[in-house]
Amino acid sequence: MRQFPASPITALIDESPDVNLSESIGPDLSVADILGPGGVASLAGLSLGYGTSAGDPELRALIAGRLGVPGGQVLLTSGAAGALFLVALLHSDGEIVAGLPCYPPMLDALRGLGARVTTVSARFEDGYHVDLEAFRDRLSARTRLVMVASPQNPSGVPITPAEIDEILAAMSRRCPGALLLVDETFREATYGAAAPAASFAGRSDRVLTCASLSKAYGAPGLRIGWLTVPDGRLREQLRLAKFNSSICCGVLDEFLAARLLSQADQLLASRGELMARARTTVGDWIGKQDGRLQWLPPEAGAFCCVRLDPGRFGEPDVRRFHERLAGRRTTVAPGPWFGDSAHVMRLGLAYPPSGELEKGLEVIADALGT
C-alpha cells in the first residue's frame, strides 16, 4: 500500500490557535461579499445536478480571459492542490524535479504517488532566487516534469520570465519531452495598486500553469482551481483523470466562482490595500527587533519570510522560540514545513482580524527572548 507522509501543515485547517500568523491568505470572503446583500436569493433556483468534467464554460472563459489563453485550454480542478495532484499523477512514472521551498502537499503528493523526486533548493540568503545552474544539473533524460512556483511559497518572490526561459532552454537540451508546471496561486495577491506579474500561461507549449481562488481571492471554501494545458492530448488525459477521481467540480462552487471573477479587479484592489498596510506594519516591527530577525519583503502573497538570525540563535534557541509561541497559542508556519531551514518561518500578514497582527507580533518578540 502506498503511504502519504504525515503533514503537520494540516494544522492550518484542523486547529484553532488564539492568534493565527501561519496562514497564507487574507480575510475569508462570504457569500454575501460575492453576491451582494440581495443576491443570495439567486442561489435558490440553482440546480444541484452534475457539472461537466472540464468545468463550467462561463467560468473557464473568465479564467482564460484573465490569463490571455483560449478557454479550451483551461481545465477546472478541485483547487490548485487538485491541479498539482493530477499533473503529478500522470507523470509519476518518471523523474520529477521540484523547486524548494515549496507548498508542502505538492511534495507529499509526489512522494505518496511513489514518484522519483529530485529537488533544487533556493535559500533565504540568496533572496530565494532560482538557482539555474542547480536546475540544469538536476535535469536528465529521465525527467518528465519540472515543478516551480511563482511567486514562491513561503517567500513571495517571483520567478522572472528570463529565468523561466532559461529553465525551458535547459530542458530542451536535457529532457526535450518534459513539461514545466508553474504554480501561480499567489500571482494576483499583490500589494497596494501594484499590477500582478504576467502569467506564464501560453508562454510555451511545454508550460502548464495552475492557480485557484483560495489565496489571492480569499475563497478557499470554494474548491475551485484550474490548469492551463496547451497540448490537447495531455489536457484530455488530465480531464479523464479528474473525471475518474472526482467526476466534476461542485456546481455551487462554480456558480459562485464565476460571480466572484466577474468582479475580480474590485475585490483584488481592496485586498491589496489591506495587504500593503500589513506589510508596512511588519516592516516597521522588524526594524525594531535589534537585528534578531531578518526578512524579505514580499512582492506577492499575503505572507513574508522571516529568519531568526543564525548568528544569534542556535538550534536549541529555535526550539525554545517555537515552544514559547505554542504556549501562547500563537502560530507561525515553520520553515521545515516547506523544506526550508528551521531558522525560517512564514509569517501571515493579512489573515488575522484587525489588531490581531500587532498582538501576534508582540508575542513573537516576547518569544525571541533577550
FENSUL-V842940 format. One record per backbone hydrogen bond with DSSP energy under -1.0 kcal/mol. NH is the residue of the N-H (numbers start at 0). CO is the residue of the C=O. Records with the same first field share a line. If there is no record, write none. Layout:
# FENSUL-V842940
NH=CO, CO
This chain:
# FENSUL-V842940
9=6
10=7
11=8
12=9
13=9
14=10
17=328
18=328
20=330
28=217
33=29
34=30
35=31
38=35
41=38
42=39
43=40
45=42
59=55
60=56
61=57
62=58
63=59
64=60
65=61
66=62
67=63
68=63
72=69
73=70
74=226
75=53
76=224
78=76
81=77
82=78
83=79
84=80
85=81
86=82
87=83
88=84
89=85
93=90
94=141
95=115
96=144
97=117
98=146
99=119
101=337
105=102
106=102
107=103
108=104
109=105
110=106
111=107
112=108
113=110
114=109
115=93
117=95
119=97
121=99
126=123
127=122
128=125
131=129
134=130
135=131
136=132
137=133
138=134
142=139
143=94
144=94
145=178
146=96
147=180
149=182
151=156
155=151
163=159
164=160
165=161
166=162
167=163
168=164
169=165
170=166
171=167
172=168
173=169
174=170
177=174
178=143
179=205
180=145
181=207
182=147
183=209
186=183
188=185
189=187
191=271
193=190
202=199
206=203
207=179
208=227
209=181
210=225
212=223
218=212
221=218
223=221
224=76
225=210
226=74
227=208
228=72
234=230
235=231
236=232
237=233
238=234
239=235
240=236
241=237
242=238
243=239
245=241
246=242
247=245
253=249
254=250
255=251
256=252
257=253
258=254
259=255
260=256
261=257
262=259
263=260
266=262
267=263
268=264
269=265
270=266
271=267
272=268
273=269
274=270
275=271
276=272
277=273
278=274
279=275
280=276
281=277
282=278
283=279
284=280
285=281
286=282
287=284
288=285
291=288
293=306
295=304
298=155
300=188
302=300
303=346
305=344
306=293
307=342
308=291
311=308
312=308
317=313
318=314
319=315
320=316
321=317
322=318
323=319
324=320
325=321
326=322
327=323
328=325
329=324
330=18
332=345
334=343
336=333
337=334
338=335
339=334
343=340
344=305
345=332
346=303
347=20
348=301
355=352
358=354
359=355
360=356
361=357
362=358
363=359
364=360
365=361
366=362
367=363
